[in-house]
Amino acid sequence: GARIREGDCAVLKRDEVFKAVSVLRRRKIIFEKQWFYLDNAIGHIYGTTFEVTSGGNLQPKQEVEETTTETKEAGTDNRNIVDDGKSQKLTHDDIKALKDKGIKGQEIVQQLIENSTTFRDKTEFAQDKYIKKKKKKYEAVITIVKPSTRILSTMYYAREPGKINHLRYDTLAQMLTLGNIHAGNKMIVMETCAGLVLGAVMERMGGYGSIIQMYPGGGPVRAATSCFGFPKAFFDNLHEFPLSKVQSLLSGTFTTETLPADPEENALVEEESNGLSEEKQQETEEEPAAEAPMEINPTEEQDTVDINAEDVEFKENKEKENKENVREKQIKQWERRKKLKEAAALLREKNADGLIVASKFHPTPLLLSLLEFVAPSRPFVVYCQYKEPLLECYTKLRERGGVINLKLSESWLRNYQVLPDRSHPKLTMSGGGGYLLSGITVLLERGKPDCSNSEALSMEEPAAKRCKLQELPC
């Protein structure tokens, strides 16, 4: 298996709790009320379980055979056990003393069992539960796993569901399936899920094909995408395009004449920076002036003159810096424009193999404009936390035409506990995983009379078929 390397993105797991971290030396990590360093984990295989020892060091956990069940004494029921807090003879201080001595968690749990007056009266199930609970508290055991869509989507849904618009992991799985995402696709992804959906798509495509991420605001958010730890090559075919420019691209008014090559643009940048430095100058000049009236003895006056001289030097340096910054800004801007041009060219081909939308925005206007870039006979999937916007979207698409197989669905999830003699659905069930609207694009013939009228359609179709039949023999 893959080994844990320094600089990797890894996921810490304890029971069903996950946390994504960067593997760095001498960096304190706090996870589930435990603090430790990941230094010792470097070089081990992913999936290794570690124990936190003194000084926050991780040690690979040695497998210990469970005590055989025959030795256990168990009661028949729990009805006579009263939770009055008096059944445990070990006090809080005793446990602390044991910990300070460096006694391992396993032994502490053993001591707790031995000092519990009610343990042997409990049923076997209750005993297991007790041991499990105490182990969780006193045995600091952590597994380090390799990030994947499944793990990261579970982690986000449990830790910060608001960041991913409450997109549940099974719903995300449905999206990847309905969107027919595979290597070699050309996908359009529009999401405001911290980059989780984008990462899921990238993982499925395995670095083959291209993705255009549509983003609102100043730039794409890819916090979750970086947790996947993709190789650099995966990002070569990842493009981004601002939503604000979609209309101009569709209407044909989108241009890149605002490239830095344009002298007007340059002048604008310089004006801005000069404006900034002028403001700064005013500030620096005003400060000593404000102090002046309060001065009484001449020595202090001397000081202010020096300050002014320093100010001039400071200003000159600032101006130099500003000019360099402007240059850097221009280069960056030029690169951004180049990337924008490439993304625009890709979209203009209007032959995307699929569209995935999962955002906090109303889906209707988004979908109606983005579907323009998708080739006919391709799938699209829209996620929304609520069903009402998708219902509206559904009707709008029906009116517009150009889509078939429209489906609005809600995925339903139920977790089961599977244990001998006590398998049952978990008591905590997820409320809602959101809704999906999926469908397939078909060629939308413009300029024809309104075909949404079913009569007009039935009149047209046979005629078209007849024409084709007549043409065949020749």
C-alpha positions as a Markdown table, in Angstrom:
| # | Residue | x | y | z |
|---|---|---|---|---|
| 1 | Gly | 0.0 | 0.0 | 0.0 |
| 2 | Ala | 0.9 | 3.7 | -0.2 |
| 3 | Arg | 3.1 | 5.0 | 2.5 |
| 4 | Ile | 2.6 | 8.2 | 4.5 |
| 5 | Arg | 5.0 | 10.9 | 3.3 |
| 6 | Glu | 5.8 | 14.3 | 4.7 |
| 7 | Gly | 3.6 | 17.0 | 3.1 |
| 8 | Asp | 0.8 | 14.5 | 2.3 |
| 9 | Cys | -2.8 | 15.1 | 2.9 |
| 10 | Ala | -4.0 | 12.5 | 5.3 |
| 11 | Val | -7.2 | 11.8 | 7.2 |
| 12 | Leu | -7.2 | 10.8 | 10.9 |
| 13 | Lys | -9.9 | 8.4 | 12.0 |
| 14 | Arg | -11.1 | 7.5 | 15.4 |
| 15 | Asp | -14.3 | 5.3 | 15.5 |
| 16 | Glu | -16.5 | 7.2 | 13.1 |
| 17 | Val | -14.9 | 10.6 | 13.4 |
| 18 | Phe | -12.6 | 11.9 | 10.7 |
| 19 | Lys | -10.3 | 14.9 | 10.4 |
| 20 | Ala | -8.2 | 16.0 | 7.4 |
| 21 | Val | -4.6 | 17.1 | 8.2 |
| 22 | Ser | -1.4 | 17.9 | 6.4 |
| 23 | Val | 1.5 | 15.6 | 7.5 |
| 24 | Leu | 4.2 | 17.9 | 8.8 |
| 25 | Arg | 6.9 | 17.3 | 11.3 |
| 26 | Arg | 6.9 | 18.8 | 14.8 |
| 27 | Arg | 3.4 | 20.2 | 14.3 |
| 28 | Lys | 1.0 | 19.7 | 17.2 |
| 29 | Ile | -2.3 | 18.2 | 16.2 |
| 30 | Ile | -5.4 | 18.2 | 18.3 |
| 31 | Phe | -8.0 | 15.6 | 17.4 |
| 32 | Glu | -10.8 | 14.3 | 19.6 |
| 33 | Lys | -9.4 | 15.9 | 22.8 |
| 34 | Gln | -6.0 | 14.2 | 22.1 |
| 35 | Trp | -2.8 | 16.1 | 21.1 |
| 36 | Phe | 0.1 | 14.4 | 19.3 |
| 37 | Tyr | 2.7 | 14.8 | 16.6 |
| 38 | Leu | 2.6 | 12.9 | 13.3 |
| 39 | Asp | 6.4 | 12.6 | 13.0 |
| 40 | Asn | 6.4 | 8.8 | 13.8 |
| 41 | Ala | 3.7 | 8.1 | 11.3 |
| 42 | Ile | 5.8 | 9.1 | 8.3 |
| 43 | Gly | 7.0 | 6.0 | 6.4 |
| 44 | His | 4.2 | 3.8 | 7.7 |
| 45 | Ile | 1.5 | 2.4 | 5.4 |
| 46 | Tyr | -1.9 | 4.2 | 5.1 |
| 47 | Gly | -4.5 | 2.4 | 7.3 |
| 48 | Thr | -2.1 | 1.8 | 10.2 |
| 49 | Thr | -3.5 | 2.2 | 13.6 |
| 50 | Phe | -1.4 | 4.1 | 16.1 |
| 51 | Glu | -1.5 | 4.6 | 19.9 |
| 52 | Val | -0.7 | 8.0 | 21.4 |
| 53 | Thr | 2.1 | 7.5 | 23.9 |
| 54 | Ser | 3.6 | 10.0 | 26.3 |
| 55 | Gly | 4.9 | 13.2 | 24.8 |
| 56 | Gly | 2.3 | 13.0 | 22.0 |
| 57 | Asn | 4.3 | 10.4 | 20.0 |
| 58 | Leu | 2.5 | 7.9 | 17.9 |
| 59 | Gln | 3.4 | 4.2 | 18.1 |
| 60 | Pro | 2.0 | 1.6 | 15.8 |
| 61 | Lys | -0.5 | -0.4 | 17.9 |
| 62 | Gln | 0.3 | -4.1 | 18.5 |
| 63 | Glu | -2.7 | -6.3 | 18.0 |
| 64 | Val | -3.7 | -7.9 | 21.3 |
| 65 | Glu | -5.9 | -11.0 | 21.4 |
| 66 | Glu | -9.2 | -10.3 | 23.0 |
| 67 | Thr | -9.8 | -12.1 | 26.3 |
| 68 | Thr | -11.8 | -15.2 | 25.8 |
| 69 | Thr | -15.4 | -14.9 | 26.5 |
| 70 | Glu | -15.6 | -18.0 | 28.7 |
| 71 | Thr | -13.9 | -16.3 | 31.6 |
| 72 | Lys | -16.5 | -13.6 | 31.6 |
| 73 | Glu | -19.3 | -13.7 | 34.2 |
| 74 | Ala | -22.5 | -12.0 | 33.1 |
| 75 | Gly | -25.8 | -11.4 | 34.7 |
| 76 | Thr | -29.2 | -12.2 | 33.2 |
| 77 | Asp | -30.6 | -8.6 | 33.2 |
| 78 | Asn | -29.8 | -5.1 | 34.2 |
| 79 | Arg | -32.9 | -4.4 | 36.2 |
| 80 | Asn | -31.2 | -4.3 | 39.6 |
| 81 | Ile | -28.4 | -2.0 | 38.6 |
| 82 | Val | -28.8 | 1.6 | 39.8 |
| 83 | Asp | -26.6 | 4.3 | 38.3 |
| 84 | Asp | -25.9 | 6.2 | 41.5 |
| 85 | Gly | -22.2 | 6.8 | 40.7 |
| 86 | Lys | -21.1 | 4.6 | 43.6 |
| 87 | Ser | -20.3 | 1.4 | 41.7 |
| 88 | Gln | -16.8 | 2.5 | 40.7 |
| 89 | Lys | -14.2 | 2.3 | 43.5 |
| 90 | Leu | -11.5 | 4.1 | 41.6 |
| 91 | Thr | -11.7 | 7.8 | 42.0 |
| 92 | His | -10.9 | 10.5 | 39.4 |
| 93 | Asp | -7.6 | 11.1 | 41.2 |
| 94 | Asp | -6.7 | 7.4 | 41.1 |
| 95 | Ile | -7.2 | 7.3 | 37.4 |
| 96 | Lys | -5.1 | 10.5 | 37.0 |
| 97 | Ala | -2.3 | 8.9 | 39.0 |
| 98 | Leu | -2.4 | 5.8 | 36.8 |
| 99 | Lys | -2.2 | 8.0 | 33.7 |
| 100 | Asp | 0.7 | 10.0 | 35.2 |
| 101 | Lys | 2.6 | 6.8 | 35.8 |
| 102 | Gly | 2.4 | 6.1 | 32.1 |
| 103 | Ile | 0.1 | 3.1 | 32.4 |
| 104 | Lys | -1.5 | 2.2 | 29.1 |
| 105 | Gly | -5.2 | 2.8 | 28.3 |
| 106 | Gln | -5.8 | -0.9 | 28.1 |
| 107 | Glu | -4.6 | -1.5 | 31.7 |
| 108 | Ile | -6.7 | 1.4 | 33.0 |
| 109 | Val | -9.8 | -0.1 | 31.4 |
| 110 | Gln | -8.9 | -3.5 | 33.0 |
| 111 | Gln | -8.6 | -1.8 | 36.4 |
| 112 | Leu | -11.9 | 0.0 | 36.0 |
| 113 | Ile | -13.6 | -3.3 | 35.2 |
| 114 | Glu | -12.0 | -4.9 | 38.3 |
| 115 | Asn | -13.0 | -2.1 | 40.5 |
| 116 | Ser | -16.6 | -1.9 | 39.3 |
| 117 | Thr | -19.0 | -3.5 | 41.8 |
| 118 | Thr | -21.8 | -3.9 | 39.2 |
| 119 | Phe | -19.8 | -5.1 | 36.2 |
| 120 | Arg | -20.4 | -8.8 | 36.6 |
| 121 | Asp | -24.2 | -8.3 | 37.2 |
| 122 | Lys | -24.5 | -6.6 | 33.8 |
| 123 | Thr | -25.7 | -8.6 | 30.8 |
| 124 | Glu | -23.0 | -9.6 | 28.3 |
| 125 | Phe | -24.2 | -6.9 | 25.9 |
| 126 | Ala | -24.0 | -4.2 | 28.6 |
| 127 | Gln | -20.5 | -5.4 | 29.5 |
| 128 | Asp | -19.4 | -5.0 | 25.9 |
| 129 | Lys | -20.9 | -1.6 | 25.8 |
| 130 | Tyr | -19.2 | -0.6 | 29.1 |
| 131 | Ile | -15.8 | -1.8 | 27.8 |
| 132 | Lys | -16.3 | 0.0 | 24.5 |
| 133 | Lys | -17.2 | 3.2 | 26.2 |
| 134 | Lys | -14.2 | 3.1 | 28.6 |
| 135 | Lys | -11.8 | 2.1 | 25.8 |
| 136 | Lys | -12.9 | 5.1 | 23.8 |
| 137 | Lys | -12.2 | 7.3 | 26.8 |
| 138 | Tyr | -8.9 | 6.0 | 27.9 |
| 139 | Glu | -7.3 | 4.3 | 24.9 |
| 140 | Ala | -6.0 | 6.9 | 22.6 |
| 141 | Val | -6.1 | 5.0 | 19.3 |
| 142 | Ile | -5.9 | 6.8 | 15.9 |
| 143 | Thr | -5.9 | 5.4 | 12.4 |
| 144 | Ile | -4.4 | 7.3 | 9.5 |
| 145 | Val | -6.2 | 6.7 | 6.2 |
| 146 | Lys | -5.7 | 7.9 | 2.6 |
| 147 | Pro | -8.3 | 10.6 | 1.7 |
| 148 | Ser | -11.0 | 9.6 | -0.8 |
| 149 | Thr | -14.4 | 11.0 | -1.9 |
| 150 | Arg | -16.2 | 8.6 | 0.4 |
| 151 | Ile | -14.1 | 9.6 | 3.5 |
| 152 | Leu | -14.0 | 13.3 | 2.8 |
| 153 | Ser | -17.7 | 13.6 | 2.0 |
| 154 | Thr | -18.5 | 11.7 | 5.2 |
| 155 | Met | -16.2 | 14.0 | 7.1 |
| 156 | Tyr | -17.6 | 17.2 | 5.7 |
| 157 | Tyr | -21.2 | 16.0 | 6.2 |
| 158 | Ala | -20.5 | 15.2 | 9.9 |
| 159 | Arg | -18.3 | 18.2 | 10.7 |
| 160 | Glu | -19.4 | 21.2 | 8.6 |
| 161 | Pro | -22.4 | 20.3 | 6.5 |
| 162 | Gly | -23.2 | 24.0 | 5.9 |
| 163 | Lys | -20.0 | 24.3 | 3.8 |
| 164 | Ile | -21.2 | 21.7 | 1.4 |
| 165 | Asn | -24.9 | 22.8 | 1.3 |
| 166 | His | -25.8 | 19.7 | 3.4 |
| 167 | Leu | -24.9 | 17.4 | 0.4 |
| 168 | Arg | -25.0 | 13.9 | 1.9 |
| 169 | Tyr | -22.5 | 11.3 | 0.7 |
| 170 | Asp | -25.0 | 9.0 | -0.8 |
| 171 | Thr | -26.5 | 11.9 | -2.8 |
| 172 | Leu | -23.0 | 12.8 | -4.1 |
| 173 | Ala | -22.6 | 9.2 | -5.1 |
| 174 | Gln | -25.9 | 9.4 | -7.0 |
| 175 | Met | -24.7 | 12.5 | -8.8 |
| 176 | Leu | -21.5 | 10.9 | -10.0 |
| 177 | Thr | -23.5 | 8.0 | -11.4 |
| 178 | Leu | -26.3 | 10.0 | -12.9 |
| 179 | Gly | -23.7 | 12.3 | -14.5 |
| 180 | Asn | -21.9 | 9.3 | -16.1 |
| 181 | Ile | -18.6 | 10.7 | -15.0 |
| 182 | His | -15.6 | 8.7 | -16.3 |
| 183 | Ala | -12.1 | 9.2 | -17.6 |
| 184 | Gly | -11.9 | 11.2 | -20.8 |
| 185 | Asn | -15.0 | 13.3 | -20.2 |
| 186 | Lys | -15.3 | 17.0 | -20.8 |
| 187 | Met | -17.2 | 18.2 | -17.7 |
| 188 | Ile | -18.7 | 21.4 | -16.6 |
| 189 | Val | -18.9 | 21.7 | -12.8 |
| 190 | Met | -20.7 | 24.5 | -11.0 |
| 191 | Glu | -20.5 | 24.1 | -7.2 |
| 192 | Thr | -20.3 | 26.0 | -4.0 |
| 193 | Cys | -19.5 | 22.9 | -1.8 |
| 194 | Ala | -15.9 | 24.0 | -0.9 |
| 195 | Gly | -14.6 | 22.0 | -3.9 |
| 196 | Leu | -15.8 | 18.6 | -2.6 |
| 197 | Val | -18.0 | 17.9 | -5.7 |
| 198 | Leu | -15.1 | 19.1 | -8.0 |
| 199 | Gly | -12.7 | 16.7 | -6.1 |
| 200 | Ala | -15.2 | 13.8 | -6.5 |
| 201 | Val | -15.4 | 14.4 | -10.2 |
| 202 | Met | -11.6 | 14.7 | -10.5 |
| 203 | Glu | -11.2 | 11.4 | -8.6 |
| 204 | Arg | -13.6 | 9.6 | -10.9 |
| 205 | Met | -11.9 | 11.0 | -14.0 |
| 206 | Gly | -8.5 | 10.0 | -12.8 |
| 207 | Gly | -6.6 | 12.8 | -14.5 |
| 208 | Tyr | -8.0 | 12.1 | -18.0 |
| 209 | Gly | -10.3 | 14.5 | -19.8 |
| 210 | Ser | -11.0 | 18.1 | -18.9 |
| 211 | Ile | -13.1 | 20.0 | -16.3 |
| 212 | Ile | -14.3 | 23.6 | -16.5 |
| 213 | Gln | -15.3 | 24.8 | -13.1 |
| 214 | Met | -17.8 | 27.7 | -13.2 |
| 215 | Tyr | -17.4 | 29.9 | -10.2 |
| 216 | Pro | -19.3 | 32.9 | -8.6 |
| 217 | Gly | -17.4 | 35.9 | -7.2 |
| 218 | Gly | -13.7 | 36.5 | -7.4 |
| 219 | Gly | -12.4 | 33.0 | -7.8 |
| 220 | Pro | -13.1 | 29.3 | -7.3 |
| 221 | Val | -13.1 | 27.8 | -3.8 |
| 222 | Arg | -11.1 | 24.6 | -3.6 |
| 223 | Ala | -10.5 | 24.0 | 0.1 |
| 224 | Ala | -11.9 | 20.4 | 0.0 |
| 225 | Thr | -10.2 | 19.7 | -3.4 |
| 226 | Ser | -6.8 | 20.2 | -1.8 |
| 227 | Cys | -7.6 | 17.6 | 0.9 |
| 228 | Phe | -7.7 | 14.8 | -1.8 |
| 229 | Gly | -4.0 | 15.1 | -2.3 |
| 230 | Phe | -4.2 | 14.8 | -6.1 |
| 231 | Pro | -1.0 | 14.7 | -8.1 |
| 232 | Lys | 0.0 | 17.9 | -9.9 |
| 233 | Ala | -1.0 | 16.5 | -13.3 |
| 234 | Phe | -4.6 | 16.3 | -12.3 |
| 235 | Phe | -4.8 | 20.1 | -12.3 |
| 236 | Asp | -3.4 | 20.5 | -15.8 |
| 237 | Asn | -6.8 | 20.0 | -17.4 |
| 238 | Leu | -8.8 | 21.9 | -14.8 |
| 239 | His | -10.0 | 25.2 | -16.0 |
| 240 | Glu | -12.2 | 27.9 | -14.4 |
| 241 | Phe | -14.6 | 30.4 | -15.8 |
| 242 | Pro | -16.6 | 33.1 | -13.9 |
| 243 | Leu | -20.4 | 32.9 | -13.9 |
| 244 | Ser | -20.5 | 36.7 | -14.5 |
| 245 | Lys | -19.1 | 36.2 | -18.0 |
| 246 | Val | -21.4 | 33.4 | -19.1 |
| 247 | Gln | -24.1 | 35.7 | -20.6 |
| 248 | Ser | -21.5 | 37.7 | -22.6 |
| 249 | Leu | -20.0 | 34.4 | -23.9 |
| 250 | Leu | -23.4 | 33.2 | -25.0 |
| 251 | Ser | -24.4 | 36.5 | -26.6 |
| 252 | Gly | -21.1 | 36.7 | -28.4 |
| 253 | Thr | -20.0 | 39.9 | -26.7 |
| 254 | Phe | -17.3 | 38.2 | -24.6 |
| 255 | Thr | -13.9 | 39.5 | -25.4 |
| 256 | Thr | -10.5 | 39.5 | -24.0 |
| 257 | Glu | -9.6 | 42.9 | -25.2 |
| 258 | Thr | -9.2 | 43.8 | -21.6 |
| 259 | Leu | -5.9 | 42.0 | -21.8 |
| 260 | Pro | -2.9 | 43.9 | -20.3 |
| 261 | Ala | -1.6 | 44.4 | -23.9 |
| 262 | Asp | -4.2 | 47.1 | -24.1 |
| 263 | Pro | -2.6 | 50.5 | -23.1 |
| 264 | Glu | -5.8 | 51.7 | -21.5 |
| 265 | Glu | -5.7 | 48.8 | -19.1 |
| 266 | Asn | -2.1 | 49.6 | -18.2 |
| 267 | Ala | -2.9 | 53.2 | -17.6 |
| 268 | Leu | -5.8 | 52.2 | -15.4 |
| 269 | Val | -3.6 | 49.9 | -13.2 |
| 270 | Glu | -1.0 | 52.6 | -12.8 |
| 271 | Glu | -3.6 | 55.2 | -12.0 |
| 272 | Glu | -4.9 | 53.0 | -9.3 |
| 273 | Ser | -1.5 | 52.4 | -7.8 |
| 274 | Asn | -0.6 | 56.0 | -7.9 |
| 275 | Gly | -3.8 | 56.9 | -6.3 |
| 276 | Leu | -2.9 | 54.5 | -3.5 |
| 277 | Ser | 0.6 | 56.0 | -3.0 |
| 278 | Glu | -0.8 | 59.5 | -3.0 |
| 279 | Glu | -3.2 | 58.7 | -0.2 |
| 280 | Lys | -0.3 | 57.1 | 1.7 |
| 281 | Gln | 1.8 | 60.2 | 1.2 |
| 282 | Gln | -1.0 | 62.5 | 2.5 |
| 283 | Glu | -1.3 | 60.3 | 5.6 |
| 284 | Thr | 2.4 | 60.4 | 6.3 |
| 285 | Glu | 2.6 | 64.1 | 5.8 |
| 286 | Glu | -0.4 | 64.8 | 7.9 |
| 287 | Glu | 0.7 | 62.9 | 10.9 |
| 288 | Pro | 3.7 | 65.0 | 12.0 |
| 289 | Ala | 1.7 | 68.1 | 11.1 |
| 290 | Ala | -0.9 | 67.1 | 13.6 |
| 291 | Glu | 1.7 | 66.7 | 16.3 |
| 292 | Ala | 3.4 | 70.0 | 15.6 |
| 293 | Pro | 1.1 | 72.4 | 17.7 |
| 294 | Met | 1.8 | 70.4 | 20.8 |
| 295 | Glu | 5.5 | 70.8 | 20.6 |
| 296 | Ile | 7.2 | 73.2 | 23.0 |
| 297 | Asn | 10.9 | 72.6 | 23.2 |
| 298 | Pro | 13.1 | 72.7 | 20.1 |
| 299 | Thr | 14.8 | 69.3 | 20.5 |
| 300 | Glu | 11.6 | 67.5 | 19.8 |
| 301 | Glu | 11.1 | 69.7 | 16.7 |
| 302 | Gln | 14.5 | 68.4 | 15.5 |
| 303 | Asp | 13.1 | 64.8 | 15.8 |
| 304 | Thr | 10.2 | 65.5 | 13.6 |
| 305 | Val | 12.4 | 66.8 | 10.9 |
| 306 | Asp | 14.3 | 63.5 | 11.0 |
| 307 | Ile | 11.0 | 61.6 | 10.8 |
| 308 | Asn | 10.1 | 63.6 | 7.8 |
| 309 | Ala | 13.4 | 62.8 | 6.1 |
| 310 | Glu | 12.8 | 59.1 | 6.9 |
| 311 | Asp | 9.3 | 59.5 | 5.5 |
| 312 | Val | 10.7 | 60.7 | 2.2 |
| 313 | Glu | 13.0 | 57.7 | 2.0 |
| 314 | Phe | 10.2 | 55.4 | 3.1 |
| 315 | Lys | 8.0 | 56.9 | 0.3 |
| 316 | Glu | 10.7 | 56.4 | -2.3 |
| 317 | Asn | 11.1 | 52.7 | -1.3 |
| 318 | Lys | 7.3 | 52.4 | -1.3 |
| 319 | Glu | 7.1 | 53.8 | -4.8 |
| 320 | Lys | 9.7 | 51.3 | -6.0 |
| 321 | Glu | 7.8 | 48.5 | -4.3 |
| 322 | Asn | 4.6 | 49.8 | -5.9 |
| 323 | Lys | 6.1 | 49.8 | -9.4 |
| 324 | Glu | 7.3 | 46.2 | -8.9 |
| 325 | Asn | 3.9 | 45.2 | -7.5 |
| 326 | Val | 2.2 | 46.7 | -10.5 |
| 327 | Arg | 4.5 | 44.7 | -12.8 |
| 328 | Glu | 3.8 | 41.5 | -10.9 |
| 329 | Lys | 0.1 | 42.3 | -10.9 |
| 330 | Gln | 0.2 | 42.8 | -14.6 |
| 331 | Ile | 2.0 | 39.5 | -15.2 |
| 332 | Lys | -0.5 | 37.7 | -13.0 |
| 333 | Gln | -3.4 | 39.4 | -14.7 |
| 334 | Trp | -2.1 | 38.5 | -18.1 |
| 335 | Glu | -1.8 | 34.9 | -17.0 |
| 336 | Arg | -5.3 | 34.9 | -15.6 |
| 337 | Arg | -6.6 | 36.4 | -18.9 |
| 338 | Lys | -4.8 | 33.7 | -20.8 |
| 339 | Lys | -6.4 | 31.0 | -18.7 |
| 340 | Leu | -9.8 | 32.7 | -19.1 |
| 341 | Lys | -9.3 | 32.7 | -22.9 |
| 342 | Glu | -8.6 | 29.0 | -22.9 |
| 343 | Ala | -11.7 | 28.2 | -20.7 |
| 344 | Ala | -13.8 | 30.4 | -23.0 |
| 345 | Ala | -12.5 | 28.6 | -26.0 |
| 346 | Leu | -13.4 | 25.2 | -24.5 |
| 347 | Leu | -16.9 | 26.4 | -23.6 |
| 348 | Arg | -17.5 | 27.9 | -27.0 |
| 349 | Glu | -17.2 | 24.5 | -28.6 |
| 350 | Lys | -20.5 | 23.7 | -26.8 |
| 351 | Asn | -19.7 | 20.0 | -26.7 |
| 352 | Ala | -19.4 | 19.3 | -23.0 |
| 353 | Asp | -20.1 | 15.7 | -22.0 |
| 354 | Gly | -22.0 | 16.6 | -18.9 |
| 355 | Leu | -23.0 | 19.2 | -16.4 |
| 356 | Ile | -23.0 | 19.0 | -12.6 |
| 357 | Val | -24.5 | 21.7 | -10.5 |
| 358 | Ala | -24.5 | 21.8 | -6.7 |
| 359 | Ser | -24.7 | 25.3 | -5.4 |
| 360 | Lys | -26.5 | 27.6 | -3.0 |
| 361 | Phe | -27.9 | 29.6 | -5.9 |
| 362 | His | -31.3 | 29.1 | -7.5 |
| 363 | Pro | -30.8 | 26.4 | -10.1 |
| 364 | Thr | -33.1 | 27.6 | -12.8 |
| 365 | Pro | -31.2 | 30.5 | -14.4 |
| 366 | Leu | -27.9 | 28.6 | -13.9 |
| 367 | Leu | -29.1 | 25.5 | -15.6 |
| 368 | Leu | -30.8 | 27.3 | -18.5 |
| 369 | Ser | -27.6 | 29.2 | -19.4 |
| 370 | Leu | -25.1 | 26.4 | -18.7 |
| 371 | Leu | -27.0 | 23.7 | -20.7 |
| 372 | Glu | -26.1 | 25.8 | -23.8 |
| 373 | Phe | -22.6 | 24.5 | -23.5 |
| 374 | Val | -23.5 | 20.8 | -23.3 |
| 375 | Ala | -23.6 | 18.6 | -26.3 |
| 376 | Pro | -26.9 | 16.8 | -27.2 |
| 377 | Ser | -27.5 | 13.4 | -25.7 |
| 378 | Arg | -25.5 | 14.1 | -22.5 |
| 379 | Pro | -26.5 | 13.8 | -18.9 |
| 380 | Phe | -26.9 | 16.7 | -16.4 |
| 381 | Val | -27.5 | 16.6 | -12.6 |
| 382 | Val | -28.5 | 19.4 | -10.4 |
| 383 | Tyr | -28.4 | 19.2 | -6.6 |
| 384 | Cys | -30.4 | 21.4 | -4.3 |
| 385 | Gln | -30.9 | 21.2 | -0.6 |
| 386 | Tyr | -34.6 | 22.0 | -1.1 |
| 387 | Lys | -37.1 | 20.6 | -3.6 |
| 388 | Glu | -39.1 | 23.7 | -4.4 |
| 389 | Pro | -36.4 | 25.4 | -6.6 |
| 390 | Leu | -35.9 | 22.1 | -8.4 |
| 391 | Leu | -39.7 | 21.8 | -9.0 |
| 392 | Glu | -39.6 | 25.2 | -10.7 |
| 393 | Cys | -36.6 | 24.2 | -12.6 |
| 394 | Tyr | -38.3 | 21.1 | -13.8 |
| 395 | Thr | -41.3 | 23.0 | -15.2 |
| 396 | Lys | -39.1 | 25.6 | -16.9 |
| 397 | Leu | -37.1 | 22.8 | -18.6 |
| 398 | Arg | -40.3 | 21.1 | -19.7 |
| 399 | Glu | -41.5 | 24.3 | -21.3 |
| 400 | Arg | -38.2 | 25.0 | -23.0 |
| 401 | Gly | -37.7 | 21.5 | -24.4 |
| 402 | Gly | -34.3 | 20.2 | -25.3 |
| 403 | Val | -34.2 | 17.7 | -22.5 |
| 404 | Ile | -35.6 | 14.2 | -21.9 |
| 405 | Asn | -35.8 | 11.7 | -19.1 |
| 406 | Leu | -36.2 | 14.5 | -16.5 |
| 407 | Lys | -36.3 | 13.0 | -13.0 |
| 408 | Leu | -36.6 | 14.7 | -9.6 |
| 409 | Ser | -35.5 | 12.4 | -6.8 |
| 410 | Glu | -34.6 | 12.4 | -3.1 |
| 411 | Ser | -32.1 | 9.8 | -1.9 |
| 412 | Trp | -32.9 | 8.1 | 1.3 |
| 413 | Leu | -30.4 | 6.7 | 3.7 |
| 414 | Arg | -30.6 | 4.4 | 6.7 |
| 415 | Asn | -27.6 | 3.2 | 8.7 |
| 416 | Tyr | -27.7 | -0.2 | 10.4 |
| 417 | Gln | -25.9 | -1.5 | 13.4 |
| 418 | Val | -24.9 | -5.1 | 12.6 |
| 419 | Leu | -23.9 | -7.1 | 15.7 |
| 420 | Pro | -24.8 | -10.6 | 16.7 |
| 421 | Asp | -28.3 | -10.7 | 18.2 |
| 422 | Arg | -28.6 | -6.9 | 18.1 |
| 423 | Ser | -28.8 | -5.8 | 14.5 |
| 424 | His | -31.1 | -2.9 | 14.0 |
| 425 | Pro | -31.4 | 0.5 | 12.2 |
| 426 | Lys | -29.3 | 3.1 | 14.0 |
| 427 | Leu | -31.4 | 5.4 | 16.2 |
| 428 | Thr | -30.0 | 8.5 | 14.6 |
| 429 | Met | -31.1 | 8.7 | 11.0 |
| 430 | Ser | -30.1 | 11.4 | 8.6 |
| 431 | Gly | -33.0 | 13.8 | 8.0 |
| 432 | Gly | -32.6 | 14.7 | 4.4 |
| 433 | Gly | -29.8 | 14.5 | 1.9 |
| 434 | Gly | -31.2 | 17.0 | -0.5 |
| 435 | Tyr | -32.8 | 16.6 | -3.9 |
| 436 | Leu | -31.5 | 15.8 | -7.4 |
| 437 | Leu | -32.9 | 16.8 | -10.8 |
| 438 | Ser | -31.4 | 14.8 | -13.6 |
| 439 | Gly | -32.0 | 14.5 | -17.3 |
| 440 | Ile | -30.5 | 14.1 | -20.7 |
| 441 | Thr | -30.0 | 16.8 | -23.3 |
| 442 | Val | -31.3 | 16.5 | -26.8 |
| 443 | Leu | -30.9 | 18.7 | -29.8 |
| 444 | Leu | -33.1 | 21.7 | -29.4 |
| 445 | Glu | -34.1 | 22.9 | -32.9 |
| 446 | Arg | -34.6 | 26.6 | -32.8 |
| 447 | Gly | -36.7 | 28.7 | -35.1 |
| 448 | Lys | -39.5 | 26.1 | -35.5 |
| 449 | Pro | -43.0 | 26.8 | -34.4 |
| 450 | Asp | -43.7 | 26.1 | -30.7 |
| 451 | Cys | -43.3 | 22.3 | -30.5 |
| 452 | Ser | -44.4 | 22.1 | -26.9 |
| 453 | Asn | -47.9 | 21.8 | -28.3 |
| 454 | Ser | -48.4 | 18.0 | -28.5 |
| 455 | Glu | -50.8 | 18.2 | -31.5 |
| 456 | Ala | -48.2 | 20.1 | -33.5 |
| 457 | Leu | -45.7 | 17.5 | -32.6 |
| 458 | Ser | -47.8 | 14.5 | -33.6 |
| 459 | Met | -48.7 | 16.2 | -36.9 |
| 460 | Glu | -45.0 | 16.9 | -37.7 |
| 461 | Glu | -43.5 | 13.5 | -36.9 |
| 462 | Pro | -45.1 | 11.1 | -39.4 |
| 463 | Ala | -44.4 | 13.6 | -42.2 |
| 464 | Ala | -40.7 | 13.7 | -41.4 |
| 465 | Lys | -40.6 | 9.9 | -41.3 |
| 466 | Arg | -42.3 | 9.7 | -44.6 |
| 467 | Cys | -39.8 | 12.0 | -46.2 |
| 468 | Lys | -37.0 | 9.9 | -45.0 |
| 469 | Leu | -38.5 | 6.7 | -46.4 |
| 470 | Gln | -39.0 | 8.2 | -49.8 |
| 471 | Glu | -35.4 | 9.3 | -49.9 |
| 472 | Leu | -34.0 | 5.9 | -49.0 |
| 473 | Pro | -34.3 | 4.0 | -52.3 |
| 474 | Cys | -32.3 | 6.5 | -54.4 |
